[in-house]
Each structure stands twice: as structure tokens, then as C-alpha cells.
Amino acid sequence: MPDYGLDLEFGVFPSPDAARHREVLEIAQLADVLGLEHVSIQDHPYQAKHLDTWTLLSAIGARTSQVRLSTNVANLPLRPPVVLAKAAATLDVLTGGRVELGLGAGAFWDAIEAAGGPRRTPGEAVDALVEAIGILRGFWAGESGRLEGEHYSTRGLRPGPRPVHDIPIWVGALKPRMLRLTGRLADGWIPSLAYAPPDALPEMNARIDDAATAAGRAPQDVRRLYNVHGRFGAGAGLLQGTPRDWAEQLTDLAVGAGMSTFILATDDPDVLRRFAEEVAPMTRELVAAEREGGGPGPSGTPVATTAVADPLDKVDTVATQAPSRFTAQQLAIPAHLVEVHDYLRAELDQVRDIVRQVREGHTTVGSARSAINTMTMRQNNWTLGAYCESYCRIVTGHHTNEDRGMFPHLLRSDPALEPVVTRLHDEHEVIADLLDGLDRALVALVADPADGDAGHPALDALSDAVDDLTESLLAHLSYEEEALHDALATHGFG
């Protein structure tokens, strides 16, 4: 199979478990902080244990800033295409262009019918999908509805809003006709490892390629995404070994089977962290090396002799180099830490802005005694409390990852870093105390009726807590970036 030459992307596929809704949101936020490209959610509206996909994606979108949001895949029989187009466009507007649409023709027809959807034959399901893709693209382009199809009609429809960017459509396809449809109409193909194992990919990709070519498209116009699962350990199977094993196997899938986006099904924050911090950068480097050509790669394929064949070998080769001589790949590691910190800084600015808005809201309400004004103040307090609580969890999670993973790795690699790591760890403790203080201030604010005449001691205390956190956290982030720059470029995250 050809390598389509597309940039690699990585994402997470968490379970939309209603009983663990907080953990689902937190792992999506972690993916955002770790720099992954995708958070992708399955869509089974008839599944009693699942959260609604679009509602969940909206909540994730509100709590993240960079990661792209997708359905994997939207259940078309229960998501009429006009409603689906509007939902996707709305979320795209609200998130600044971060929506991508995975789309499926439907399965589990008894459950679909029980939920009020139509029961379709395989042929009807494919025909309906073709109509739906046309409706989606027309809606997003602002075209007035004029379709009179076998399954859908849009005559007289006035579409809107338009999305911020061209939303790509990925099709979940396994059978020959669906694969041909994917090559002809879709922007991406998204199979799952459980249903399309690696040895089945060449034939399936060939069907997509042939259909794309026949439609006047290039095969690389269809991104190949892959839902994968695995565990880190000592196993010999696919995605069962070390991060190095994972990277080599994903490299084989990229350059040998054309897959360019890997979306990991996991609900484990530690697994996700290793996937993002170890597997993803190593895979990118190995794929880049193979694409340059040269010596034997991880599975006997060519690798450039001028490239670093093993990212883990960099420890010995760059330990004595000056910072100005670090490679672009090495400099990307401390740069990623800065990106994470920039996200924390931006979110802290949001917290401070919300505090300002809440204070202004209380002032505007003033001493009015009406129940409506009291409810307005309380709603503002709850909104602020929810946002601050989320931010506290993000900061705590970031520091916990550093304490458990990055710091021990750096100390093992260079014991001379002990004074720096000790200071950073101590600062984590200080910031943890400040976060506790912020939490106590939030509780007090929510419990305080905050009468306009009596002043706002709870809001004053919260403002002070936010100011204290701001001063300490910003100083800590700046010191860490400067003190660990060379060490991270040399030794990586671990």
C-alpha cells in the first residue's frame, strides 16, 4: 500500500459513560493540554449508559481551546441531516472552527427503530448516506434546499448558520459499496481496529483509491483515520508492548498502510499521557525518517541514514551540545511545555475575567431586593464556581503528571537537576495550597447571599485568592520553562 504522505495526527476516543461524566470531561481536557489533535465520541443514542454525543461534545468544546471535536460516527438514521448540519455548524461557530464530522449509515436496527428511527436495508442505508452528504455540504455552503430524494427532502429550506471552516466528513465504512462511496465523496475514512485489522487494510484502501481516482480525485484527498486500542506492557502483539513498540507498529501502519490519524480508545489518563508524550512524537520522527529514505526501518523498510532512527538514542548524542545546536525535534519538546503553560495562562486570564464580570454583575444588581436579582447573583456565582473548579483540576492534573512522570525521569537522566526539581516540586505544593484556598473561597461565595448593601466579603476573598494564585503560578511557569529548557531538549519528557 502507498504512503499518502499526510501529516500524522493523534487523538483520544473516550467512553461517553454517563456514570463517569466528570472523568470523560477531564480526559478530554487532558488531551487538549497534551497537544493531541482529536477528541472523538461514539454516537449511540439508544444506549442507556451513554451521554448524548452532541451535548457532550459541546461541553468538551467549552472546556478546551485547541483540540478538534468529532463524532465517531454520527448515527444518521437518528440524526436527520439538516439537524445534524445545524448542530455541527453551531458547534463549529462556538469553538472557532474545531468540528469534524464522522458519519455512519447506521447499524443495530432494532435499537434504532425502538428509538424512533427508520429501519433500512443495507442498500437503502447507503443511498440515504449519499443524500445526507449532499445535504450537509449544501447546508454548510448556504445553498437553499431543493433536494427531493428517496429518503430526505429539503425543498424550501433556508440553511444557516454557516460553519467557521469547511467541516470534513469522515465515513465509517467496511463493505465494498461503502468504501467506494468513501473514495468518491468523503474527506476521510475511519475504520476501527476491531473490525478492520491491519491485514484487511490494503484491500479496503485499494477500493477507496480506485473510487477516488474514478471520481477525478487523488487518493490522498481521503485521510485514513484508525480507531485503535491497546495497553502498555511486554506483549508481542499489536499495541501490547512498550511505547517504542507502539511507535514502530504505528509507523508501519502509516508508511505501509496509509493510515495517518490514530485515535486511541482509552479512559486511562496515564495511558493517554504516554501515548501523547512518548508514542506520538516518536512515531512522527520514525515516519519522517522513513519518508526521507535510507537504511532499514523498524520493519525492514528504508529509513534515512541522516535521520535519528531511534528518538531514545538522543540522550547520548546531545547531552554535551549547546542549546543553539539542538535539533528542531529536540527543541519541540520544551516548546510543547511552553504551549501547555500558555494554555494554563490563557485559562487563568479567563478565570480573572469571569471574576471581573461577576463583580460587575453584583454591582449592577446593587441593593435591589427582588428575588430575580438574587437569583441572578447566585447564577453568576455558580458559573464562576464551575469554571474555577475546572481550572483547578487542570492545573492539579498537569502538576501531578510532572511529579509522577517528568520529574523522576529528568532526575534519573541527570541527577544534577535535583535542586531545580526540588524547587519545582515545592512550588507545586505551594500552588496546591493556593488552589485549596481558591476552592474554599468559591464555596463561601456560593453560600453567601451577597446582599448589595452589606458589601461582598466572599467575592473580595475570592478575588484575593485568584490574585495570589496568579502571582505564584505565573512565576512558577516562567521559572520551569527557563530552568528545564535544556534538560527537556536533551532528555525529553520521559
C-alpha positions in Angstrom: 0.0 0.0 0.0 1.2 3.5 -0.7 2.1 6.1 1.9 -0.2 9.0 1.2 2.3 11.4 2.7 -0.1 13.2 5.1 0.9 14.7 8.4 0.3 12.4 11.3 -2.4 13.2 13.8 -3.3 11.6 17.1 -6.4 11.7 19.3 -8.5 10.0 22.0 -11.7 8.1 21.9 -13.1 8.1 25.5 -16.2 6.2 26.5 -19.2 8.6 26.9 -20.1 6.9 30.2 -22.8 8.9 32.0 -21.8 7.4 35.3 -18.3 8.8 34.8 -19.1 12.2 33.1 -16.6 14.1 35.1 -13.8 11.8 34.1 -14.8 11.9 30.5 -14.6 15.7 30.5 -11.2 15.6 32.3 -9.7 13.2 29.9 -10.8 15.4 27.0 -9.2 18.4 28.8 -6.0 16.3 29.3 -5.9 15.6 25.6 -6.1 19.3 24.9 -3.3 20.1 27.3 -1.2 17.3 26.0 -1.4 18.7 22.4 -3.4 15.9 20.8 -5.4 16.8 17.7 -8.7 15.0 18.3 -11.3 14.1 20.9 -13.7 11.7 19.2 -17.0 10.4 20.6 -19.1 7.5 19.5 -22.8 8.1 18.9 -25.4 5.5 20.0 -28.5 7.5 21.2 -30.3 4.3 22.2 -27.5 3.3 24.6 -28.9 4.0 28.1 -25.4 4.3 29.7 -24.1 6.8 27.2 -24.3 10.6 27.3 -25.7 12.3 24.3 -22.9 12.8 21.8 -23.6 16.4 20.7 -24.3 17.6 24.2 -21.1 16.0 25.4 -19.0 17.5 22.5 -20.5 20.9 23.4 -19.4 20.6 27.0 -15.9 19.5 25.9 -15.7 22.3 23.4 -16.4 24.8 26.2 -13.6 23.3 28.4 -10.9 23.1 25.7 -9.2 25.5 23.4 -7.3 23.6 20.7 -8.3 20.0 20.3 -10.7 19.2 17.4 -14.1 17.6 18.2 -15.7 14.8 16.2 -18.4 12.2 16.1 -17.2 8.7 15.7 -19.5 8.1 13.9 -22.8 10.1 14.0 -25.8 7.8 13.7 -27.5 9.1 10.6 -30.9 7.3 10.9 -31.4 9.1 14.3 -29.7 12.3 13.2 -31.6 13.9 10.3 -29.0 15.5 8.0 -30.4 19.1 8.3 -30.5 18.9 12.1 -27.0 17.3 12.0 -25.7 20.0 9.7 -27.0 22.7 12.0 -25.6 21.1 15.1 -22.2 20.7 13.6 -22.2 24.2 12.2 -23.3 25.7 15.5 -20.6 23.9 17.5 -18.1 24.9 14.8 -19.0 28.6 15.3 -18.9 28.3 19.1 -15.5 26.6 19.1 -13.8 28.7 16.4 -13.7 26.0 13.8 -12.9 22.8 15.7 -15.6 20.4 14.5 -15.1 17.4 12.2 -18.0 15.0 11.4 -17.7 11.3 11.4 -20.8 9.8 9.7 -22.2 6.3 9.6 -25.1 4.8 7.7 -26.4 3.0 10.8 -26.4 -0.3 12.5 -28.3 -2.1 15.3 -31.5 -1.6 13.5 -33.8 -2.9 16.3 -32.4 -0.3 18.6 -32.7 2.4 16.0 -36.3 1.5 15.3 -37.0 1.4 19.1 -35.6 5.0 19.3 -38.0 6.2 16.6 -35.7 5.9 13.6 -36.3 4.1 10.3 -35.4 0.5 9.6 -33.4 0.5 6.3 -31.9 -2.3 4.2 -28.2 -2.1 3.6 -28.8 -0.6 0.1 -31.2 1.9 1.5 -28.8 2.9 4.2 -26.1 3.6 1.7 -28.5 5.6 -0.5 -29.6 7.7 2.4 -26.0 8.4 3.3 -25.2 9.7 -0.2 -28.2 12.0 0.1 -27.2 13.1 3.5 -23.7 14.1 2.5 -25.1 16.3 -0.3 -27.5 17.9 2.2 -24.7 18.5 4.7 -22.4 20.2 2.2 -25.1 22.2 0.7 -26.3 23.4 4.1 -22.8 24.5 5.2 -22.3 26.3 1.8 -25.5 28.3 2.4 -27.4 26.8 -0.5 -31.1 26.9 -0.5 -32.8 23.5 -0.1 -34.0 21.9 -3.3 -33.5 18.2 -2.8 -36.4 15.7 -3.3 -34.7 12.4 -2.6 -35.9 8.9 -1.7 -35.1 9.4 2.0 -34.8 13.2 2.6 -36.3 16.4 1.2 -35.0 19.9 1.8 -37.2 21.8 -0.7 -37.7 25.4 0.6 -35.0 25.1 3.4 -33.1 28.2 4.3 -29.9 26.9 5.8 -27.8 28.5 8.5 -25.6 29.3 10.3 -22.5 28.6 8.1 -19.6 26.9 9.9 -16.4 28.8 10.5 -14.4 26.3 8.4 -15.0 23.6 5.8 -16.1 20.7 8.1 -14.6 17.5 6.8 -16.8 14.4 6.6 -15.3 11.1 7.6 -17.2 7.9 6.7 -17.2 4.8 8.8 -17.2 2.1 6.1 -16.4 -1.6 5.9 -18.3 -3.1 3.0 -17.3 -2.6 -0.7 -20.1 -0.2 -1.6 -19.5 2.0 1.4 -15.8 2.0 0.7 -16.4 3.1 -2.9 -18.8 5.9 -1.6 -15.9 7.0 0.8 -13.5 7.3 -2.1 -16.0 9.2 -4.2 -17.4 11.6 -1.6 -15.7 11.6 1.8 -12.8 13.6 3.2 -11.8 10.7 5.5 -12.2 7.0 6.2 -12.5 5.9 9.8 -12.5 2.2 10.5 -11.8 0.6 13.8 -9.0 -2.0 14.6 -11.6 -4.4 15.9 -13.5 -4.5 12.6 -10.7 -3.7 10.1 -7.4 -5.4 11.3 -4.2 -4.3 9.6 -4.1 -7.2 7.2 -7.5 -6.1 5.8 -6.4 -2.5 5.2 -4.6 -2.9 1.8 -7.7 -4.3 0.0 -10.0 -1.8 1.7 -7.7 1.1 0.9 -7.4 0.0 -2.7 -11.2 0.2 -3.2 -11.2 3.7 -1.8 -8.3 4.7 -4.1 -9.9 3.3 -7.2 -13.2 5.1 -6.4 -11.4 8.3 -5.7 -9.5 8.1 -9.0 -12.6 7.3 -11.0 -14.3 10.4 -9.5 -11.4 12.6 -10.5 -9.9 12.8 -7.0 -6.5 12.0 -5.7 -6.3 9.1 -3.2 -4.6 11.4 -0.7 -7.7 13.5 -0.7 -9.2 10.9 1.7 -7.5 11.0 5.1 -7.2 7.5 6.6 -8.1 7.5 10.3 -7.8 4.5 12.6 -9.6 3.8 15.9 -7.1 1.7 17.8 -6.8 0.2 21.3 -4.0 -1.4 23.3 -2.1 -1.5 26.5 1.5 -0.8 27.5 3.4 -3.8 28.7 5.7 -6.6 27.5 3.4 -8.2 25.0 4.3 -9.1 21.4 1.0 -8.3 19.8 -0.2 -5.1 18.1 -0.1 -2.2 20.6 0.7 -4.5 23.5 4.4 -3.6 24.2 6.5 -0.6 25.1 6.0 2.9 23.7 8.8 2.1 21.3 6.9 -1.0 20.1 3.8 1.1 19.7 5.7 3.8 17.7 7.3 1.2 15.4 3.9 -0.5 14.8 2.1 2.8 14.1 4.9 3.7 11.7 4.3 0.5 9.8 0.6 1.4 9.6 1.4 4.9 8.4 4.0 4.2 5.7 2.8 0.7 4.9 -0.9 1.0 5.1 -1.5 4.7 4.5 -3.1 5.4 7.9 -2.3 9.0 9.1 -4.5 9.6 12.1 -4.6 7.3 15.2 -7.4 7.7 17.7 -6.8 5.7 20.9 -9.7 4.3 22.8 -8.9 4.8 26.4 -10.3 6.2 29.6 -7.0 6.0 31.5 -5.2 9.3 31.9 -1.8 7.6 32.4 -2.1 5.7 29.1 -3.2 8.8 27.3 -0.2 10.7 28.7 2.2 8.1 27.5 0.5 7.9 24.1 0.8 11.7 23.7 4.2 12.4 25.2 6.1 9.3 24.1 4.3 7.4 21.3 3.1 10.3 19.2 6.5 12.2 18.9 8.4 9.0 18.4 6.1 7.9 15.7 6.3 11.2 13.9 10.1 11.1 14.0 10.2 7.5 12.7 7.7 8.2 9.9 9.7 11.3 8.9 12.8 9.3 8.8 11.3 6.6 6.6 9.9 9.1 4.2 13.3 10.6 3.7 14.6 7.1 2.6 17.8 5.3 3.6 18.6 2.4 5.8 16.4 -0.3 7.4 13.4 0.9 9.4 11.5 -0.7 12.2 10.2 -3.4 10.0 12.9 -3.6 7.3 11.6 -0.6 5.3 14.0 2.2 4.3 15.0 4.9 6.8 17.1 7.9 6.1 20.7 7.5 7.2 20.9 11.1 8.1 17.9 11.0 10.4 17.8 9.8 14.0 16.4 6.3 13.7 15.6 6.0 17.5 14.4 9.0 19.4 15.5 7.4 22.6 19.1 7.5 21.4 19.2 11.3 21.5 20.1 11.2 25.2 23.7 10.2 24.5 24.2 12.2 21.3 23.0 15.7 22.5 24.0 15.7 26.2 27.0 17.9 25.6 25.5 20.1 22.8 24.8 23.8 23.4 21.2 24.9 23.2 21.7 26.5 19.8 22.7 23.2 18.4 19.6 21.3 19.4 17.6 19.8 16.5 14.2 21.0 15.7 12.7 17.8 17.1 14.6 18.3 20.4 13.5 22.0 20.7 10.0 20.9 20.1 9.9 19.2 23.5 10.5 22.3 25.7 8.4 24.3 23.2 5.5 21.9 23.9 5.8 22.6 27.6 5.5 26.3 26.8 2.4 25.6 24.8 0.8 23.8 27.7 1.8 26.6 30.0 0.4 29.1 27.5 -2.9 27.3 27.7 -2.8 27.5 31.5 -2.1 31.2 31.3 -4.9 31.8 28.9 -7.4 29.9 31.0 -6.2 31.8 34.1 -6.9 35.0 32.2 -10.4 33.7 31.6 -10.9 33.0 35.3 -9.8 36.5 36.2 -12.1 37.9 33.5 -15.1 36.0 34.9 -14.3 37.2 38.4 -14.4 40.8 37.0 -17.7 40.1 35.2 -19.2 38.6 38.4 -18.1 41.6 40.4 -19.6 44.0 37.9 -22.8 41.9 37.9 -23.1 42.2 41.6 -22.5 45.9 41.4 -25.1 46.4 38.7 -27.7 44.5 40.7 -26.8 46.7 43.6 -29.1 46.7 46.6 -32.2 45.7 44.8 -34.2 43.3 46.9 -36.1 41.3 44.3 -35.9 37.6 44.1 -34.9 37.9 40.4 -31.8 39.9 41.3 -30.8 37.5 44.0 -31.2 34.6 41.5 -29.0 36.5 39.0 -26.2 36.9 41.5 -26.4 33.3 42.6 -26.3 32.1 39.0 -23.2 34.2 38.3 -21.6 32.7 41.4 -22.3 29.2 40.3 -21.0 29.9 36.8 -17.8 31.2 38.3 -17.5 28.3 40.7 -17.9 25.7 37.9 -15.2 27.4 35.7 -12.7 27.8 38.6 -13.3 24.2 39.7 -12.5 23.0 36.2 -9.3 25.2 36.1 -8.1 23.9 39.5 -8.5 20.3 38.2 -6.5 21.1 35.1 -3.6 22.7 37.0 -3.6 19.9 39.6 -3.6 17.2 36.8 -0.7 18.9 35.0 1.4 19.1 38.2 0.6 15.5 39.1 1.8 14.3 35.7 5.0 16.3 36.2 5.6 15.0 39.7 4.9 11.3 38.7 6.5 11.2 35.3 8.6 14.1 34.0 10.5 15.0 37.2 11.6 11.4 38.1 12.7 10.8 34.5 14.8 14.0 34.5 16.4 13.1 37.8 17.3 9.6 36.5 18.7 11.2 33.4 20.7 13.9 35.2 21.0 13.8 39.0 22.5 17.3 38.9 18.9 18.6 38.3 17.9 17.8 41.8 17.9 21.4 43.2 15.8 22.5 40.3 13.3 19.6 40.5 13.1 20.1 44.3 12.2 23.7 43.9 9.6 23.0 41.3 8.1 20.2 43.4 8.0 22.6 46.4 6.3 25.2 44.3 3.7 22.6 43.3 2.9 22.2 47.0 2.5 25.9 47.4 0.2 26.2 44.4 -1.8 23.2 45.7 -2.4 25.1 48.9 -3.4 28.2 46.9 -5.9 26.1 44.9 -7.4 24.8 48.1 -7.8 28.4 49.3 -9.5 29.2 46.0 -11.8 26.3 46.5 -12.7 27.4 50.0 -13.4 31.0 48.7 -15.6 29.6 46.0 -17.7 27.6 48.5 -18.1 30.7 50.6 -19.1 32.8 47.6 -21.8 30.3 46.5 -23.1 30.1 50.1 -23.1 33.9 50.6 -26.3 35.8 49.6 -24.0 38.7 48.8 -26.5 41.5 49.7 -25.7 44.6 47.8 -25.8 46.9 50.8 -23.7 44.7 53.0 -20.8 44.5 50.6 -19.3 41.4 49.2 -16.7 39.9 51.6 -16.9 36.5 49.9 -16.3 38.0 46.5 -13.4 40.1 47.9 -11.9 36.9 49.4 -12.2 35.1 46.1 -10.6 38.0 44.2 -7.7 37.9 46.7 -7.4 34.1 46.2 -7.2 34.5 42.5 -4.6 37.2 42.7 -2.4 35.1 45.0 -2.7 32.1 42.7 -1.9 34.3 39.6 1.3 35.7 41.1 2.6 32.3 42.2 1.5 30.3 39.2 2.9 32.7 36.6 6.2 32.9 38.3 6.4 29.1 38.6 5.6 28.5 35.0 8.2 31.0 33.8 10.9 29.5 36.0 10.1 26.0 34.9 10.3 26.9 31.3 13.7 28.5 31.7 15.2 26.0 34.2 14.2 22.9 32.3 14.6 24.0 28.7 17.9 22.4 28.0 17.1 19.3 30.1 13.9 18.6 28.2 15.6 19.2 24.8 18.3 16.7 25.9 16.3 14.0 27.8 12.7 14.5 26.7 9.6 14.2 28.9 10.4 10.5 29.7 
